[in-house]
Amino acid sequence: DVVDGMPVSEVAGVWNTTQAVLRRASSSIEQCLVALCITMAFVVPLILVDVVFETEGSGIAAVAPLLVTCGVVYMALTAAKITDKCSRVPALINAVSFGPGTDRLRQQIVDYIVSSGAGFYVFGMRLTTVIVLKFAYGWSVVAV
C-alpha cells in the first residue's frame, strides 16, 4: 500500500492497525503454540530412546511423531518469519520517496515503526527465527 501512492501521513495509522492485528493474532494462538512446542520437546527424546533400545517396530512407529515434530518446527519458524518481516519494514519505508518535503516526517515514521517492536509475541517475548533455532538446537542436544 505504501508504494502505491499512500501519503506519508497515513503510514502510521496503517502500521498501528497492522501491529494491533499481529498482537491480537499472536495472543490468540500463543497457548497452542507453546503447548505444541512443549509436546514436541518431550516427544523427540522419547522417540530416540525408543529407537536406540530397538523395541519391535520402533522405526516405523517413530515416523508419525517425527512428521508432527517437523510440522511444529515449521509452524514456529513461520511465526518467527512474521517478526523478521516486521523488522525489515523500516528500511522499506526509508527507501520509498513520498515527494519533496517529507523527509522529516518519513524519518519520524521510521523511528516510530522501529520503536513499536511489532512482530509475533509469545507470552510477551518477541519470537524470532534465532530463538526458534536456539530452542530446536538446545533440545536436539538434550535429546542426544
C-alpha positions as CSV (number, residue, x, y, z in Angstrom):
1,D,0.0,0.0,0.0
2,V,2.8,2.4,0.8
3,V,4.4,2.1,-2.7
4,D,1.0,2.6,-4.4
5,G,0.9,6.3,-3.5
6,M,-0.2,6.4,0.1
7,P,0.5,9.7,1.8
8,V,3.2,9.5,4.4
9,S,0.8,10.9,7.0
10,E,-1.4,7.7,6.7
11,V,1.5,5.3,7.2
12,A,1.4,5.5,11.0
13,G,-2.3,4.6,11.1
14,V,-1.8,1.6,8.8
15,W,1.1,0.5,10.9
16,N,-1.0,0.8,14.1
17,T,-3.7,-1.4,12.6
18,T,-1.1,-4.0,11.4
19,Q,0.6,-4.1,14.8
20,A,-2.8,-4.5,16.6
21,V,-3.8,-7.4,14.3
22,L,-0.4,-9.0,14.9
23,R,-0.7,-8.7,18.7
24,R,-4.2,-10.0,18.7
25,A,-3.4,-12.9,16.5
26,S,-0.3,-13.9,18.4
27,S,-2.1,-13.6,21.8
28,S,-4.9,-15.8,20.4
29,I,-2.7,-18.7,19.4
30,E,0.3,-18.4,21.8
31,Q,-1.0,-21.0,24.2
32,C,-1.5,-23.6,21.4
33,L,2.0,-22.8,20.0
34,V,3.6,-23.3,23.4
35,A,1.7,-26.5,24.1
36,L,2.8,-27.9,20.8
37,C,6.4,-26.9,21.3
38,I,6.4,-28.5,24.8
39,T,4.9,-31.7,23.4
40,M,7.5,-31.8,20.7
41,A,10.2,-31.2,23.3
42,F,9.2,-34.3,25.2
43,V,8.3,-36.5,22.2
44,V,11.7,-36.2,20.4
45,P,13.8,-37.7,23.3
46,L,11.2,-40.4,23.8
47,I,11.4,-41.4,20.2
48,L,15.2,-41.5,20.3
49,V,15.1,-43.7,23.4
50,D,12.6,-46.0,21.7
51,V,14.7,-46.3,18.6
52,V,18.0,-46.7,20.5
53,F,16.6,-49.6,22.5
54,E,15.1,-51.0,19.3
55,T,11.8,-52.2,20.5
56,E,9.9,-54.2,18.0
57,G,8.5,-51.9,15.3
58,S,10.1,-48.7,16.8
59,G,11.4,-47.5,13.5
60,I,8.0,-47.4,11.8
61,A,6.3,-46.1,14.9
62,A,8.7,-43.2,15.1
63,V,7.8,-41.8,11.6
64,A,4.4,-40.2,12.6
65,P,5.7,-38.4,15.6
66,L,8.7,-37.2,13.7
67,L,6.5,-35.8,10.9
68,V,4.4,-34.0,13.6
69,T,7.6,-32.6,15.1
70,C,8.7,-31.3,11.7
71,G,5.3,-29.7,11.3
72,V,5.6,-27.9,14.7
73,V,9.1,-26.7,13.9
74,Y,7.8,-25.4,10.5
75,M,4.9,-23.7,12.3
76,A,7.2,-22.0,14.8
77,L,9.6,-20.8,12.0
78,T,6.7,-19.4,10.1
79,A,5.5,-17.5,13.1
80,A,9.1,-16.2,13.6
81,K,9.2,-15.1,10.0
82,I,6.5,-12.6,10.7
83,T,8.7,-10.9,13.2
84,D,11.6,-11.0,10.8
85,K,9.5,-9.3,8.1
86,C,8.4,-6.6,10.5
87,S,12.0,-5.8,11.3
88,R,12.6,-5.0,7.6
89,V,9.7,-2.6,7.2
90,P,11.6,0.5,8.4
91,A,14.2,0.0,5.7
92,L,11.4,-0.3,3.1
93,I,9.7,2.9,4.3
94,N,13.1,4.7,4.4
95,A,13.7,3.7,0.8
96,V,10.4,5.0,-0.6
97,S,10.1,8.5,-1.8
98,F,7.0,10.3,-0.7
99,G,7.8,13.5,-2.5
100,P,9.6,16.7,-1.7
101,G,9.5,18.0,1.9
102,T,8.5,14.7,3.5
103,D,11.9,13.6,4.7
104,R,11.5,14.6,8.3
105,L,8.0,13.1,8.6
106,R,9.3,9.9,6.9
107,Q,12.1,9.7,9.4
108,Q,9.6,10.1,12.3
109,I,7.5,7.3,10.9
110,V,10.6,5.1,10.6
111,D,11.6,5.8,14.2
112,Y,8.0,5.1,15.3
113,I,8.0,1.7,13.5
114,V,11.4,0.7,14.9
115,S,10.3,1.7,18.4
116,S,6.9,-0.1,18.1
117,G,8.6,-3.5,18.1
118,A,5.9,-5.2,16.0
119,G,6.1,-8.9,15.4
120,F,4.8,-12.2,16.7
121,Y,4.8,-12.4,20.5
122,V,4.5,-15.4,22.7
123,F,3.7,-14.5,26.4
124,G,5.3,-11.1,25.9
125,M,8.5,-12.4,24.3
126,R,9.2,-11.5,20.7
127,L,9.5,-14.7,18.7
128,T,12.4,-14.5,16.2
129,T,14.0,-17.1,14.0
130,V,17.1,-17.1,16.2
131,I,15.0,-18.0,19.2
132,V,13.3,-20.9,17.4
133,L,16.6,-22.3,16.1
134,K,18.2,-22.0,19.5
135,F,15.3,-23.9,21.1
136,A,15.5,-26.6,18.4
137,Y,19.3,-26.8,18.8
138,G,19.1,-27.0,22.6
139,W,16.5,-29.8,22.6
140,S,18.4,-31.7,20.0
141,V,21.5,-31.6,22.2
142,V,19.4,-32.7,25.2
143,A,17.7,-35.4,23.3
144,V,21.0,-36.9,22.1
